Amino acid sequence: MRPGLDDKVLTSWNALAITGLARAARALDEPAYAGRAFAALDGLAASVWRDGRLHATRRGREPALAAYLDDHAFLLEALVEAMRARWRRADYDRARLVAEALIGRFEDPDGGGFWFTAHDHERLFHRTMPGHDDATPSGNGVAARALIALGHLSGERRYLEAAGRAVRRFGPAIAESPGGHSTLLSAARWLDRPPAVVLIAGEPTAARAWHAALERRHRPDTLVVDLGPAADLPPELAKGPLPPRGARAWVCRDLTCLPPADDLAALRALVDG
């Protein structure tokens, strides 16, 4: 007799894999990794998001179980990383939906931080709020880090404020055991020193070349997004007119953008400065 086959798909674990593939695609300039990341992301989006709610698992095409904190947090970070690998308006719109669900359904409105189960989950004897990294990173840490990235990209201060409340909630635990809270510490770093957001737009070939040039150097506090020809952009990402040819980039820090750069050398100087 054949052993039973565990053929369910977990939203949180797939989101972690998508994040890793998208990061590898950028760092190694490997389109195959990006292709696998987007295929998995689209498969999740088509199956585990139903009727305005995220689900934790699926078997075949059928989702099951209301999603937990880790599902929302890891998927939000995967969507942010996907946008950094290749811009798609659908990923931005999905990220905004997941962020709103994360804050609206999981945040503690009194003390800050995110519960592991949603407010409308079945009543439990003990409701947990995980902050310590384990075999997988902390749901609160990933949620805070992803909200900070999306907040600076979108200009939505509510995301930054929710991330700040989460990090402050775990301040005593971080002070007692910093090594066990590295994900929350990475979020705290971005709260103290906000990441730079670089938006590149213009002719696709030129924009891709600028994107690849910036990604050749490890810049952990810089979020580069190649918008390509900048068609169908949300208003908050449309920073100004495009050049008649070539590419143009805007470097934004703490929700304020510098004058645009029209050549790669000037862009590098702005980013590294």
Secondary structure by P-SEA (a helix, b strand, c coil): ccccccccccaaaaaaaaaaaaaaaaaaccaaaaaaaaaaaaaaaaccccccccccccccccccccccaaaaaaaaaaaaaaaaacccaaaaaaaaaaaaaaaacccccccccccccccccccccbbbbbccccccccaaaaaaaaaaaaaaaaccaaaaaaaaaaaaaaaaaaaacccccaaaaaaaaaaabbbbbbbbbccaaaaaaaaaaaaccccccbbbbbccccccccccccccccccccbbbbbbcccccccccccaaaaaaaaac
